[in-house]
Amino acid sequence: MKKLKYYFNSLGFKVNNALLLVGIIPIIVFLVFNNIMVSKYFSAIEEKNILDKTQQAYKIFQSKNLEIETLAKDYAIWDDTYEKIEQKDKVWFKENFLDYIPSDLDMDLIVVADKNKEIVAEYGLQDKDGSELLEDKTIHKLVNKDYYDSNDTFKGIKEVNGNLYMIGFAPIIKSNYEGPSRGIVIFGKKITFEFVKEIEQQFGYTVFFLHHDQLISNEVIFLYDNRVITEEQINEEVKNNSHIIKQIKKKRVVELGKTKIIGSMSIQDISNKELGYMGVIESRDLFFSTLSFIRRNTFEILLISCSLILFISLKLKNNIINPIQNLEKEITKISQNQSLVHVNVKGPNEIVRLGSAFNQMTDSIYKHKKENENLKIISNTDDLTSLYNHRYFYECLNNKISQGIKPLTLLICDIDKFKALNDTYGYTTGDMILKEVANVIKESVKESEFVFRYGGEEFAVLLESGTLEQIFQTAEKIRVNIMKSKKLGEYVSYLTVTVSNGLATYPFDASDAENLVEKANKALYFSKQNGRNKSYIYNKEMDELLEKNYDEFEKQELLMNSAFALTAAIDAKDVYTGKHSEMVAKYSLLLAEKLKLLKQDKYIIRIGALLHDCGKIGIPDDIIHKPGKLTDEEFTIVKNHTLLGNSIVKYIVKNAGIVSCVRNHHERWDGRGYPDGLSGEDIPLYARIVCIADTYHAMTSDRPYRNALSQEQAFEELRKNKGTQFDPGLVDLFIQTICEDEYENKIDECSV
């Protein structure tokens, strides 16, 4: 029994089992994970490749379009044309335009019209008066300009006669570009089945156009074989595969099983009206053959690795014990010379004896060495975040510049609204945020990069490798990772911790360390002024913009800080609603975004939503926390919070929109609300938005007198009161917005 116990605790037994467990399992996990990542990587490459080809194909069509533009310019800016259009000499235009341009220059559309839009010569125009074409705002604007130069010609795509044409047009002016314009010349080439086929033969792209669900292509994108098909059969296939057409309209890249992939882009006419889609079709044979090859190799590597580990484990069993026993004797000799090596005394019998002998020799010397190392680390390290500190930042930066390292990019990250976070959640939470932000930054950069805590809520990263574009992507990676950090989200509940980034590069932006820090800080401050949660690279234009916008930015900062402070006091008063004001602001901004309101409108709504309940600061706590129904007298006191809030907020802001959110967020669409009894659209839009957001969050929150409603129950209440309590035009849009926001958050969680 004693011998058996000794064997199980021996190094040979443990090494063999450890190799099997620690060797094979990680290899299996690694190979499977690697296979998944490679598949995703190649899929991303395939998608980028098809989109690049789509852009290249579009440039090819643009080059063809340029030829048409040049031709139109040659005929329009011609003194003879300038004279003959005034005379409306249709015979001359027939001889010089219509008799040979369509056949010799391969044009499908010719329109020559005077300044009064009277057509003097036309070819290929079904609408003979050409009113629809000549009324185009771009054409109209070109004809009526007061001054012309060599750039006053245009090209693009236009729908004519129900079909797509590449057109080029130019004003009829003198050859020296003097005016006024006497009309316009328009040449066009119809985008047809044959034209697309010709492009494909010249450049090797399989191209298609989609216009009014009409497919212009040399190949049917839905077919999984390579059979020849006519244009009529193509359009029949389009009708039978309308679901694929819908996918093309929704997504830029569409995969058709394992045979084909489609890349598409929206195309606009000369007046930016969407006409349809253009795309490229590619075979997926190479993609799937590559994946098949990788998977086959993965399986073979796994088999070889397992065989090698089994073989090595058997060899180690016979060969490792005796060398370690000999090493034990040598270490005993080394101990006499006071070597600084230290071993862990835990493990099999042999290792225990080895460690005991070795540690007796190293303990005393190691202790002094460790103390010296710790002192050096402490002097260069920030206590809270364990990053390098401000002092070591300048030492490191100056050393790198003196060593001639260039280019050297400095990235400064500053936590947005950190004072507000501290004031709202306390300094303990603020310290945890600083530590977690530091961890995210370290995990987002390469191990070779230096990361520092530069100031209170500022961090600095020195980046030596990569292009400026790659370094900017690193800054963006840090910004996005912080914004999506689940751990940071837990610290601040409903708020989102974000950072603003500024970058500057030595020696391009600065001549020394101090100047480099100054330029990076300017880029950082520019990020703050432009809405925060952004990354900017320094350029000289920022200096003037920062100085110009400084006063306005400081005013907005002061207003935001006041709003945050007052909001924290309000929400702290009502323990049941918690972060009610912040959530109302969030929901209001989501609806404002859906309504496509301007940036200034969103700013007003955000402040107004944060302050909407500020009047409750004057409502007695026993009324706010009362578990039962309020008496008429108590309800009257509660209703007065809108007027009390109005009295408070008018001393903070002068904006009528913000004040309306505070005073009128309890008005009703039917006019039965308070305090002013406004109805319908007489209620300011900002107040109507805050009203819905406020009611929704109140219904989905626990209250002293009832439990929170479910989301569906809350939605039903909103629908039930549409047109009585709430603006009927906003309720369904609000519900749709909340559902879309939840869906996007789930997608983000899956992608993190």
DRENMILUM-520901 format. One line per field, with one value per residue (C-alpha): y, x, z; residue in one letter. Coordinates in Angstrom, 1 decimal, m for minus. Last residue first. Layout:
! residues N
Y [Y_...]
X [X_...]
Z [Z_...]
aa [A_...]
***
This chain:
! residues 752
Y [41.1_40.0_38.3_41.2_43.6_41.6_41.6_45.4_45.8_43.8_45.8_49.1_47.8_46.9_50.3_52.2_50.2_51.1_54.8_54.8_53.3_56.0_59.0_59.8_59.2_62.0_60.6_60.9_60.6_59.9_56.8_55.8_52.1_51.9_53.2_50.8_47.9_48.7_48.8_45.3_44.0_45.4_43.8_46.1_46.9_46.1_48.3_50.9_51.7_51.7_49.1_50.3_49.3_51.7_54.6_53.9_54.0_57.1_59.2_58.1_59.0_62.4_63.2_62.9_65.1_67.7_67.9_68.3_71.3_70.8_73.0_70.0_68.3_69.8_72.2_72.1_74.4_72.4_69.8_67.2_67.1_68.6_65.5_65.1_65.3_67.6_65.9_66.7_70.4_72.3_70.3_69.4_72.9_74.5_72.6_73.8_77.4_77.6_80.2_77.7_77.5_80.1_78.9_75.4_76.0_77.9_75.4_72.6_74.1_74.4_70.8_69.6_71.2_67.9_66.2_68.8_68.4_64.6_65.0_67.2_64.7_61.9_59.6_55.9_53.6_52.9_56.6_57.1_60.3_61.6_60.9_62.3_65.8_67.3_70.1_68.0_66.7_69.9_68.4_65.9_66.9_67.8_64.8_64.8_68.6_68.2_65.3_66.9_70.1_68.2_66.1_69.3_70.7_67.5_67.7_65.4_62.2_61.1_57.8_59.7_61.7_58.4_57.0_60.4_60.2_56.6_57.5_60.8_58.9_56.3_59.0_60.6_57.3_56.2_54.8_54.8_53.2_55.0_58.4_61.2_59.8_60.2_64.0_64.7_62.8_64.7_68.0_67.1_65.8_68.9_71.3_69.4_69.5_73.2_73.9_71.8_73.5_76.9_75.7_74.5_77.8_79.7_77.4_77.1_79.6_78.7_75.0_75.6_77.8_75.2_72.2_73.4_72.4_68.7_66.2_62.8_62.4_59.6_59.8_59.1_62.9_65.1_67.2_69.4_66.4_65.0_68.5_68.4_65.1_66.5_69.5_67.1_65.2_68.5_69.6_66.1_66.3_69.8_68.7_65.6_67.5_68.7_68.1_67.1_65.2_64.3_62.8_61.9_63.2_61.4_62.4_60.0_60.5_57.8_56.2_54.8_54.2_55.1_52.8_50.7_52.5_49.7_46.9_48.7_48.9_45.1_44.6_46.6_47.8_51.5_50.5_48.1_50.7_53.4_51.0_49.6_53.1_54.0_50.9_51.7_55.1_53.3_51.2_54.4_56.1_53.1_50.4_50.3_52.8_53.5_55.3_55.0_57.7_57.6_60.4_60.2_61.7_62.1_60.2_56.7_55.0_52.3_51.3_49.2_45.9_43.8_45.1_47.2_46.4_44.3_47.2_49.7_47.4_46.9_50.7_51.2_48.6_50.3_53.8_52.5_50.8_54.1_55.9_53.3_54.1_57.8_57.8_56.9_60.2_62.6_60.3_59.6_63.4_64.0_61.4_63.1_61.3_59.3_60.7_58.7_60.2_58.5_59.5_58.3_57.8_57.9_57.8_56.4_58.5_57.3_60.8_60.6_57.2_58.4_61.6_59.5_57.0_59.7_61.7_58.6_57.5_60.6_60.2_56.6_53.2_51.2_49.3_51.0_52.3_52.5_54.0_52.5_53.8_54.3_51.1_49.0_50.3_49.7_46.2_45.3_46.4_44.4_41.4_41.5_41.7_38.7_36.7_36.8_35.3_32.8_31.4_28.6_27.1_27.2_24.8_22.0_22.1_22.5_19.4_17.3_18.4_18.0_14.4_13.5_15.1_18.7_21.7_23.2_25.9_26.8_29.8_30.8_33.4_31.2_31.3_29.3_26.5_26.3_25.4_22.1_21.2_22.2_19.7_16.8_17.6_17.8_14.2_13.2_15.3_13.5_10.1_10.8_12.3_9.5_6.5_8.3_11.0_8.6_7.3_10.8_11.7_8.9_9.8_13.4_12.6_10.5_13.2_15.8_13.7_13.0_16.7_17.8_15.5_16.9_20.5_19.7_18.4_21.5_23.9_22.1_22.3_25.9_26.7_24.7_26.7_30.0_29.1_27.7_30.8_32.1_35.9_38.2_42.0_44.6_47.6_48.7_50.8_54.4_56.3_60.1_61.9_64.5_62.9_59.5_57.4_53.9_51.6_49.1_45.3_42.3_38.9_35.5_32.3_28.5_27.5_28.9_32.2_34.6_38.3_41.2_44.9_44.0_45.2_45.8_42.6_40.6_41.8_40.7_37.3_37.1_37.9_34.7_33.6_37.1_37.5_34.1_35.4_38.4_36.2_34.1_37.2_38.1_34.6_31.8_29.8_27.1_27.6_26.1_27.5_29.9_32.9_35.4_35.0_35.9_38.5_41.0_43.8_42.7_44.4_44.7_48.5_48.6_46.0_46.2_43.3_42.6_39.5_41.2_40.1_43.6_43.6_40.6_41.8_45.3_43.9_41.7_44.8_46.6_43.6_43.3_47.0_50.2_52.8_55.2_58.9_62.2_65.5_68.9_72.0_75.5_79.0_79.5_83.1_82.8_82.8_79.5_80.3_77.7_79.5_78.1_75.2_73.7_70.2_66.7_63.2_60.3_56.7_55.5_53.3_52.5_53.8_56.1_57.8_57.0_58.8_57.8_60.3_62.9_66.6_69.5_72.9_72.1_74.0_77.3_78.9_82.0_83.0_79.5_78.8_75.7_74.0_74.6_73.1_70.0_69.5_70.1_67.6_69.3_68.6_64.8_64.9_67.4_65.6_66.8_63.6_61.2_58.2_59.8_57.7_60.6_64.3_67.6_71.1_70.3_73.4_73.6_77.5_77.5_75.5_71.8_69.1_65.5_62.5_59.0_55.5_56.6_54.3_56.9_56.0_54.7_57.1_60.0_59.7_61.3_62.7_65.2_67.2_66.6_66.6_69.5_71.5_70.6_71.6_75.1_76.6_79.9_80.3_76.6_77.2_79.9_78.1_74.8_76.5_78.0_74.6_74.0_71.6_69.1_68.5_68.7_65.9_63.7_64.4_63.4_60.2_59.3_60.0_57.6_54.8_55.7_55.8_52.3_51.1_52.9_50.9_47.7_48.7_49.5_46.1_44.4_45.9_44.8_41.2_41.2_42.6_39.8_37.1_38.5_38.6_34.9_34.0_35.5_33.9_30.5_31.0_31.9_28.8_26.5_28.2_27.5_23.9_23.6_25.4_23.4_20.1_21.2_22.4_18.9_16.9_18.5_19.4_16.1_13.7_15.6_15.9_12.2_11.2_13.9_12.9_9.2_10.0_12.6_10.3_10.8_7.8_5.7_6.6_5.6_2.2_1.7_2.4_0.0]
X [m19.2_m21.1_m24.0_m24.4_m24.5_m27.3_m29.3_m28.8_m30.0_m33.2_m33.9_m33.5_m35.8_m38.5_m38.2_m38.4_m41.4_m43.3_m42.3_m43.5_m46.8_m47.3_m46.0_m48.8_m51.5_m50.1_m50.9_m53.7_m56.7_m55.5_m53.6_m54.7_m55.4_m52.1_m50.1_m51.8_m51.2_m47.5_m47.3_m48.9_m46.5_m43.5_m44.7_m46.2_m44.3_m45.8_m48.3_m48.9_m45.3_m44.2_m42.2_m41.2_m42.6_m45.6_m43.4_m41.0_m43.8_m45.5_m42.2_m41.3_m44.8_m44.9_m41.3_m42.2_m45.3_m43.3_m40.7_m43.5_m45.0_m48.7_m50.8_m50.5_m53.4_m54.5_m53.3_m55.0_m52.4_m51.3_m52.4_m54.1_m57.7_m56.9_m57.6_m53.9_m53.1_m50.7_m48.5_m45.2_m46.2_m44.1_m40.8_m40.7_m42.0_m39.0_m36.6_m38.3_m38.5_m34.7_m33.8_m32.1_m31.2_m33.5_m36.5_m35.8_m36.9_m40.2_m41.2_m40.4_m42.8_m45.4_m45.0_m44.7_m48.1_m49.7_m48.3_m49.9_m53.2_m52.9_m52.4_m55.5_m57.6_m56.3_m53.6_m54.2_m52.0_m48.3_m47.4_m43.7_m44.1_m46.7_m44.6_m41.6_m43.1_m43.1_m40.5_m37.8_m40.7_m40.4_m37.3_m39.5_m38.8_m35.2_m33.5_m36.1_m35.7_m31.9_m32.1_m34.9_m33.0_m29.9_m32.0_m33.4_m29.9_m28.8_m31.8_m34.8_m34.8_m38.2_m36.5_m33.6_m36.1_m37.8_m34.5_m33.7_m37.0_m36.3_m32.9_m34.0_m36.9_m34.3_m32.1_m35.0_m36.2_m32.8_m34.3_m38.1_m38.8_m36.2_m37.7_m35.6_m32.4_m33.9_m34.5_m31.1_m29.3_m31.4_m30.4_m26.7_m27.0_m28.9_m26.4_m23.6_m25.3_m25.9_m22.3_m21.0_m23.4_m22.1_m18.4_m19.1_m20.6_m17.6_m15.0_m16.5_m14.2_m11.1_m11.5_m12.4_m9.2_m6.9_m8.7_m7.7_m4.0_m4.8_m4.9_m6.4_m9.9_m11.7_m15.3_m17.4_m17.9_m20.3_m18.1_m16.7_m15.4_m13.6_m12.1_m10.8_m9.1_m7.5_m6.3_m4.9_m3.0_m1.5_m0.4_1.1_3.1_4.3_5.6_7.4_9.1_8.7_5.0_2.5_4.7_7.5_5.8_2.1_m1.0_m4.2_m7.2_m9.8_m13.1_m14.3_m17.6_m19.3_m23.0_m25.7_m28.5_m26.6_m23.3_m21.2_m23.0_m22.4_m18.7_m18.7_m20.6_m18.1_m19.7_m18.7_m15.2_m14.7_m15.9_m13.5_m10.5_m11.2_m11.6_m8.1_m6.7_m8.4_m6.7_m3.4_m4.1_m5.0_m1.8_0.2_1.5_4.1_5.1_2.1_2.4_m0.9_m2.2_m5.0_m7.1_m9.6_m7.4_m4.2_m1.9_m2.6_m0.2_m0.2_3.0_2.6_4.5_1.6_m0.6_m3.6_m7.2_m6.5_m4.6_m7.3_m10.0_m8.1_m7.5_m11.2_m11.9_m9.6_m11.1_m14.6_m13.8_m12.4_m15.6_m17.7_m15.9_m16.1_m19.9_m22.5_m24.0_m21.3_m18.5_m20.4_m21.0_m17.3_m16.5_m18.5_m16.6_m13.5_m10.5_m8.2_m4.9_m3.2_0.4_1.9_5.6_6.9_9.7_12.0_15.1_16.4_15.9_12.2_11.8_13.5_11.4_8.2_9.4_10.4_7.2_5.0_7.1_6.0_2.3_2.1_2.5_m0.7_m1.5_m5.0_m5.2_m1.6_m0.2_3.2_6.7_7.9_6.1_7.8_11.3_10.6_9.3_12.4_14.6_12.5_12.7_16.4_16.7_14.4_16.0_19.3_17.9_15.6_17.9_20.0_17.3_15.0_17.1_17.2_13.5_12.6_14.4_13.0_9.5_10.2_11.2_8.1_5.6_4.4_4.7_8.1_7.9_11.5_13.8_16.9_19.2_22.2_23.9_27.1_26.4_22.9_24.4_25.7_22.3_21.0_23.3_22.1_18.5_19.4_20.5_17.1_15.5_17.5_16.5_12.7_12.4_13.4_11.0_7.7_8.9_9.0_5.5_4.1_6.0_4.4_0.9_1.5_2.7_m0.3_m2.7_m0.9_m0.9_m4.7_m5.5_m3.3_m5.2_m8.5_m7.4_m6.0_m9.4_m11.1_m8.7_m9.1_m12.9_m12.7_m10.5_m12.9_m15.8_m14.3_m12.8_m16.2_m18.2_m18.8_m19.2_m22.1_m21.6_m24.1_m26.1_m29.3_m32.3_m33.2_m32.8_m33.2_m29.9_m30.7_m28.4_m29.9_m29.0_m27.6_m27.7_m25.0_m24.8_m22.5_m23.9_m22.5_m22.8_m22.7_m22.8_m26.2_m27.0_m25.2_m26.4_m24.1_m25.3_m28.4_m32.0_m32.6_m30.7_m32.7_m36.0_m34.7_m34.0_m37.6_m38.9_m37.5_m40.3_m40.7_m36.9_m36.9_m39.3_m37.1_m34.1_m36.2_m37.0_m33.3_m32.4_m30.7_m27.6_m27.1_m24.5_m26.2_m27.3_m29.8_m30.8_m28.3_m29.6_m26.7_m26.1_m27.9_m30.6_m33.1_m36.5_m37.7_m38.2_m34.5_m32.0_m28.7_m26.3_m22.6_m20.4_m17.0_m14.4_m13.5_m14.2_m16.6_m18.5_m18.9_m20.2_m22.7_m23.9_m24.5_m26.3_m28.8_m29.4_m28.2_m29.3_m26.6_m27.5_m26.6_m28.1_m27.4_m28.8_m30.1_m29.1_m26.7_m25.7_m23.0_m19.2_m17.4_m14.8_m16.4_m19.7_m22.6_m25.1_m25.1_m23.8_m25.2_m24.0_m26.4_m26.1_m29.7_m32.0_m35.4_m39.0_m38.8_m35.9_m34.6_m31.3_m27.7_m24.9_m22.9_m22.6_m20.9_m20.1_m16.5_m15.0_m16.5_m19.9_m21.6_m25.2_m26.6_m30.1_m29.3_m27.4_m30.2_m32.8_m30.6_m30.1_m33.8_m35.0_m37.7_m36.0_m36.4_m40.0_m40.9_m39.3_m42.0_m41.6_m42.0_m40.6_m37.2_m34.8_m33.5_m34.3_m33.6_m35.0_m36.8_m38.4_m37.2_m37.4_m33.6_m33.4_m33.4_m31.2_m32.0_m30.1_m30.6_m29.3_m25.8_m23.4_m21.0_m21.3_m24.9_m26.6_m24.2_m24.7_m27.8_m29.1_m26.4_m24.8_m27.4_m30.4_m29.1_m28.7_m32.2_m33.7_m32.3_m33.9_m32.2_m31.0_m30.0_m28.1_m25.8_m24.7_m24.4_m22.1_m20.0_m19.5_m19.7_m22.7_m21.1_m17.8_m19.6_m22.0_m19.1_m17.2_m20.2_m20.7_m17.1_m17.4_m20.4_m18.1_m15.6_m18.5_m19.5_m16.0_m16.1_m19.3_m17.5_m14.7_m17.1_m18.9_m15.5_m14.6_m18.0_m17.3_m13.8_m15.0_m17.6_m15.1_m12.5_m15.1_m16.1_m12.4_m12.0_m15.2_m14.1_m10.7_m12.2_m14.3_m11.4_m9.2_m11.8_m11.9_m8.2_m7.6_m10.2_m8.7_m5.2_m6.2_m7.7_m4.8_m1.9_m3.2_m5.1_m2.7_0.4_m0.8_m1.5_2.0_3.6_1.7_2.7_6.3_6.5_5.5_2.5_0.6_3.8_4.3_0.8_1.3_4.6_2.9_0.0]
Z [m27.9_m31.0_m29.1_m26.7_m29.6_m31.3_m28.1_m27.8_m31.4_m30.7_m27.5_m29.5_m32.2_m29.7_m28.0_m31.4_m32.6_m29.4_m29.8_m33.4_m32.4_m29.8_m31.7_m34.2_m31.7_m29.4_m26.0_m23.4_m25.6_m29.1_m28.1_m24.6_m25.4_m27.4_m24.5_m22.1_m24.5_m24.7_m20.9_m20.7_m23.4_m21.4_m18.2_m15.5_m12.4_m9.0_m7.3_m4.6_m3.6_m7.3_m9.3_m12.7_m16.1_m15.8_m14.8_m17.6_m20.2_m18.7_m18.7_m22.3_m23.5_m21.8_m22.8_m26.5_m26.0_m24.0_m26.8_m29.4_m27.6_m26.7_m29.0_m31.3_m29.6_m26.3_m23.6_m20.2_m18.7_m15.6_m16.4_m18.6_m19.9_m23.3_m25.4_m26.2_m22.5_m20.6_m18.0_m19.8_m19.9_m17.3_m17.3_m21.0_m21.9_m20.0_m22.1_m25.3_m24.1_m23.7_m21.0_m18.6_m14.9_m13.4_m15.5_m14.2_m10.6_m11.3_m14.0_m11.6_m9.1_m11.8_m12.9_m9.2_m8.6_m9.7_m6.6_m4.3_m6.0_m5.7_m1.9_m1.6_m3.6_m1.5_m2.8_m3.2_m1.1_m0.6_0.1_m0.8_m2.7_m0.3_2.8_1.1_0.8_m2.7_m3.2_m5.0_m7.1_m9.2_m10.9_m12.6_m16.2_m15.6_m17.3_m20.0_m20.7_m20.9_m23.3_m25.3_m25.8_m26.9_m29.3_m30.8_m31.3_m33.1_m35.5_m35.3_m37.3_m35.8_m34.9_m33.3_m31.3_m30.2_m29.0_m27.3_m25.3_m24.2_m22.9_m21.2_m19.5_m18.4_m16.9_m15.1_m13.6_m12.3_m9.1_m9.5_m6.1_m4.1_m4.9_m3.4_m4.9_m8.4_m7.7_m6.3_m9.1_m11.7_m10.1_m10.4_m13.9_m15.1_m13.5_m15.1_m18.5_m18.2_m17.3_m20.1_m22.6_m21.5_m21.7_m25.3_m26.3_m25.0_m26.6_m30.1_m31.9_m30.0_m30.7_m34.3_m34.8_m33.3_m35.0_m38.5_m37.7_m37.6_m34.6_m35.1_m33.7_m31.8_m30.6_m27.5_m27.0_m28.9_m31.2_m28.4_m26.5_m29.6_m30.2_m26.6_m27.4_m30.6_m28.6_m25.9_m28.6_m29.8_m26.3_m25.5_m28.7_m27.9_m24.5_m26.0_m28.8_m32.4_m32.9_m35.5_m38.0_m35.6_m33.6_m34.0_m32.4_m31.3_m29.2_m27.8_m26.0_m23.6_m22.8_m19.7_m20.4_m17.9_m16.9_m14.3_m13.6_m12.2_m14.1_m17.4_m16.7_m16.3_m19.5_m21.5_m24.8_m24.5_m23.3_m26.1_m28.6_m27.5_m27.2_m30.7_m32.0_m30.7_m32.2_m35.5_m35.4_m35.0_m38.1_m40.1_m38.8_m40.1_m37.7_m34.9_m32.3_m30.1_m26.8_m24.8_m22.4_m19.9_m18.4_m15.5_m12.9_m14.9_m17.3_m16.2_m18.6_m21.3_m23.2_m26.3_m26.6_m25.3_m28.1_m27.4_m26.5_m23.4_m21.8_m22.6_m21.2_m17.9_m17.5_m18.0_m15.4_m12.8_m13.5_m13.2_m9.9_m8.6_m9.7_m7.9_m4.7_m5.4_m5.5_m8.0_m9.1_m8.1_m9.4_m12.6_m13.1_m12.5_m15.1_m17.8_m20.5_m19.6_m21.3_m23.6_m24.9_m27.8_m28.6_m31.8_m32.4_m36.0_m35.2_m32.5_m32.5_m29.1_m27.7_m28.7_m27.0_m23.8_m23.7_m23.9_m21.2_m18.7_m19.4_m18.8_m15.8_m13.9_m14.9_m13.8_m15.4_m15.0_m11.8_m11.8_m8.3_m7.1_m10.4_m11.1_m11.8_m8.2_m7.1_m9.8_m8.7_m5.1_m5.8_m7.7_m4.8_m2.3_m4.5_m4.6_m0.9_m0.3_m3.1_m1.2_2.0_0.4_m2.3_m0.5_1.7_m1.4_m3.4_m0.9_m0.1_m3.8_m4.9_m2.1_m3.0_m6.7_m6.2_m4.1_m6.5_m6.2_m3.9_m3.1_m5.8_m6.8_m6.4_m8.3_m6.7_m6.3_m2.9_m3.8_m1.4_m2.8_m6.2_m4.8_m3.5_m7.0_m8.5_m6.4_m7.2_m10.9_m10.7_m9.4_m12.1_m14.8_m13.3_m13.3_m16.8_m19.1_m18.7_m18.1_m20.5_m23.3_m22.7_m22.5_m25.7_m27.7_m26.5_m27.2_m30.7_m31.6_m30.3_m32.3_m35.5_m35.2_m34.5_m37.4_m39.8_m38.6_m39.0_m42.4_m43.6_m42.1_m43.8_m47.2_m47.0_m46.1_m49.1_m51.4_m50.0_m50.7_m54.1_m55.3_m54.2_m57.7_m58.0_m59.1_m59.1_m58.4_m59.4_m57.6_m58.3_m59.2_m56.0_m56.7_m56.2_m59.0_m61.5_m60.8_m57.9_m57.6_m54.6_m54.2_m54.6_m53.9_m54.7_m53.8_m55.7_m55.4_m51.7_m51.0_m52.6_m50.3_m50.4_m49.7_m49.6_m47.7_m47.8_m51.5_m52.5_m50.0_m51.6_m55.0_m53.5_m52.2_m55.7_m57.1_m59.5_m60.9_m61.4_m63.2_m65.7_m66.2_m67.0_m69.4_m71.4_m71.5_m72.7_m70.7_m71.1_m68.4_m65.7_m62.7_m59.3_m60.9_m58.7_m60.2_m63.7_m66.0_m68.7_m66.6_m66.6_m64.0_m63.8_m60.2_m60.9_m61.9_m60.9_m62.7_m63.1_m63.5_m64.0_m64.2_m66.8_m68.0_m71.7_m71.9_m68.9_m70.3_m73.6_m71.7_m69.7_m73.0_m74.6_m71.7_m71.8_m70.1_m72.7_m73.7_m73.6_m75.1_m73.9_m75.4_m73.6_m74.4_m75.3_m72.3_m71.7_m72.2_m72.6_m72.3_m75.0_m77.2_m76.9_m74.9_m75.2_m71.7_m71.3_m70.8_m70.3_m69.9_m68.8_m69.4_m67.3_m68.8_m68.2_m71.2_m69.5_m66.0_m65.5_m64.7_m64.4_m66.3_m66.0_m67.7_m66.3_m65.4_m68.3_m67.1_m67.1_m65.5_m65.2_m64.7_m66.2_m68.3_m65.5_m62.9_m65.3_m66.0_m62.2_m61.5_m64.0_m66.0_m69.3_m68.8_m67.8_m70.5_m73.4_m75.8_m77.7_m74.7_m76.6_m76.9_m79.0_m81.1_m80.6_m82.3_m81.7_m78.5_m76.9_m73.3_m73.3_m73.2_m76.4_m76.6_m78.2_m77.1_m78.3_m76.9_m77.9_m78.8_m80.6_m82.0_m85.6_m85.5_m83.1_m84.0_m87.8_m89.2_m85.9_m84.9_m87.8_m90.5_m88.3_m86.3_m89.5_m90.7_m87.4_m87.6_m84.4_m85.3_m81.7_m81.7_m84.9_m83.5_m80.3_m82.2_m84.7_m81.8_m80.3_m76.5_m76.9_m79.4_m77.6_m74.2_m75.1_m76.3_m73.1_m71.0_m73.0_m72.5_m68.8_m68.6_m69.9_m67.1_m64.6_m65.7_m65.0_m61.6_m60.8_m61.6_m59.3_m56.5_m56.9_m57.1_m53.7_m52.3_m53.6_m52.1_m48.7_m48.4_m49.3_m46.9_m44.1_m44.9_m44.9_m41.4_m40.1_m41.4_m40.0_m36.6_m36.5_m37.5_m34.9_m32.2_m33.2_m33.5_m30.2_m28.3_m29.6_m28.9_m25.4_m24.6_m26.0_m24.1_m20.6_m20.2_m21.8_m20.8_m17.2_m17.0_m18.1_m15.9_m12.8_m13.0_m13.7_m11.0_m8.2_m6.0_m7.4_m7.1_m3.5_m2.6_m4.4_m2.5_0.9_0.0]
aa [V_S_C_E_D_I_K_N_E_Y_E_D_E_C_I_T_Q_I_F_L_D_V_L_G_P_D_F_Q_T_G_K_N_K_R_L_E_E_F_A_Q_E_Q_S_L_A_N_R_Y_P_R_D_S_T_M_A_H_Y_T_D_A_I_C_V_I_R_A_Y_L_P_I_D_E_G_S_L_G_D_P_Y_G_R_G_D_W_R_E_H_H_N_R_V_C_S_V_I_G_A_N_K_V_I_Y_K_V_I_S_N_G_L_L_T_H_N_K_V_I_T_F_E_E_D_T_L_K_G_P_K_H_I_I_D_D_P_I_G_I_K_G_C_D_H_L_L_A_G_I_R_I_I_Y_K_D_Q_K_L_L_K_L_K_E_A_L_L_L_S_Y_K_A_V_M_E_S_H_K_G_T_Y_V_D_K_A_D_I_A_A_T_L_A_F_A_S_N_M_L_L_E_Q_K_E_F_E_D_Y_N_K_E_L_L_E_D_M_E_K_N_Y_I_Y_S_K_N_R_G_N_Q_K_S_F_Y_L_A_K_N_A_K_E_V_L_N_E_A_D_S_A_D_F_P_Y_T_A_L_G_N_S_V_T_V_T_L_Y_S_V_Y_E_G_L_K_K_S_K_M_I_N_V_R_I_K_E_A_T_Q_F_I_Q_E_L_T_G_S_E_L_L_V_A_F_E_E_G_G_Y_R_F_V_F_E_S_E_K_V_S_E_K_I_V_N_A_V_E_K_L_I_M_D_G_T_T_Y_G_Y_T_D_N_L_A_K_F_K_D_I_D_C_I_L_L_T_L_P_K_I_G_Q_S_I_K_N_N_L_C_E_Y_F_Y_R_H_N_Y_L_S_T_L_D_D_T_N_S_I_I_K_L_N_E_N_E_K_K_H_K_Y_I_S_D_T_M_Q_N_F_A_S_G_L_R_V_I_E_N_P_G_K_V_N_V_H_V_L_S_Q_N_Q_S_I_K_T_I_E_K_E_L_N_Q_I_P_N_I_I_N_N_K_L_K_L_S_I_F_L_I_L_S_C_S_I_L_L_I_E_F_T_N_R_R_I_F_S_L_T_S_F_F_L_D_R_S_E_I_V_G_M_Y_G_L_E_K_N_S_I_D_Q_I_S_M_S_G_I_I_K_T_K_G_L_E_V_V_R_K_K_K_I_Q_K_I_I_H_S_N_N_K_V_E_E_N_I_Q_E_E_T_I_V_R_N_D_Y_L_F_I_V_E_N_S_I_L_Q_D_H_H_L_F_F_V_T_Y_G_F_Q_Q_E_I_E_K_V_F_E_F_T_I_K_K_G_F_I_V_I_G_R_S_P_G_E_Y_N_S_K_I_I_P_A_F_G_I_M_Y_L_N_G_N_V_E_K_I_G_K_F_T_D_N_S_D_Y_Y_D_K_N_V_L_K_H_I_T_K_D_E_L_L_E_S_G_D_K_D_Q_L_G_Y_E_A_V_I_E_K_N_K_D_A_V_V_I_L_D_M_D_L_D_S_P_I_Y_D_L_F_N_E_K_F_W_V_K_D_K_Q_E_I_K_E_Y_T_D_D_W_I_A_Y_D_K_A_L_T_E_I_E_L_N_K_S_Q_F_I_K_Y_A_Q_Q_T_K_D_L_I_N_K_E_E_I_A_S_F_Y_K_S_V_M_I_N_N_F_V_L_F_V_I_I_P_I_I_G_V_L_L_L_A_N_N_V_K_F_G_L_S_N_F_Y_Y_K_L_K_K_M]
***
